[in-house]
Amino acid sequence: MNWVCSHLRVRRIGAATVVAVTVGLSSMPALALIVFDPRNYTENLLSASRALEQINNQITSLQNETQMLINQAKHLTTLPTSLLGQIEDNFSAMKSLLDEANKLAYSVQDIESQFESTYQQFGSDLSNEQLVEGAHERWQTSVSAFEHSLKAGAVAVDNIAGTQQQTSSLVNASQSAVGVLQATQAGNQLLAVQAKQVADLTAMLAAQGRAAVLQEARQAAAQEQAQEQFSRFMTGSSYSPSSVKMFHD
């Protein structure tokens, strides 16, 4: 009997609870209900994934553009080593030495006028004293030309050590260049060093050639003058006998 009463009491409590829950749910507003839509959730997840992928792509693109700008900046970086001043000074030194050439210098017009008057004039209108003075002047010109040739060779030899140092410095700068501009500038300066070497060699050969030609011209003029003086001696022109003392009193 007690068990039946207890069972009936439990059923009444359960029924009352169901009624209370039902009344409570019916009294809550519709917006307070949480409804899970798997399809909508999936679409939102896919949209978020696509947005994240786009952001990653943009970040990668910005990184690539930044690296490209960095590389462009490296290519536009100038070479810190510049030897153009030294190279120009070498050119100026050799040019100044060439300008020191006297007598028959490196001028076409001066050579034509001076050569004709000094190496080609042995006519009868010139006295013996003038012929002797001309021979002495030609000798001085040859001596000066040989001295000038030696100076040009000495300058060219002195420049070898500087050229070696400049070449080594520029090669090292080219090997450590961070961009195209630095490598190009180093190459251009190397070409300038080579041009300086060629200029030194040209100046030295020009000085040597000038000295050799003047010496040959002096010998040819001496031969021509000797023939003129011998002809005068044989014809007796412009010759006056004079007494000669063999011993001093």
Protein Blocks (a to p, Z undefined) as FASTA:
>chain_A
ZZmmmmmmmmmmmmmmmmmmmmmmmmpcfklpccddfklmmmmmmmmmmmmmmmmmmmmm
mmmmmmmmmmmmmmmpccfbdcklmmmmmmmmmmmmmmmpghjacbfklmmmmmmmmmmg
ccfkbcfklmmmmmmmmmmmmmmmmmmmmmmmmmmmmmmmmmmmmmmmmmmmmmmpcbfk
lmmmmmmmmmmmmmmmmmmmmmmmmmmmmmmmmmmmmmmmmmmmmmmmmmmmmnopaiac
ddddfbdZZ
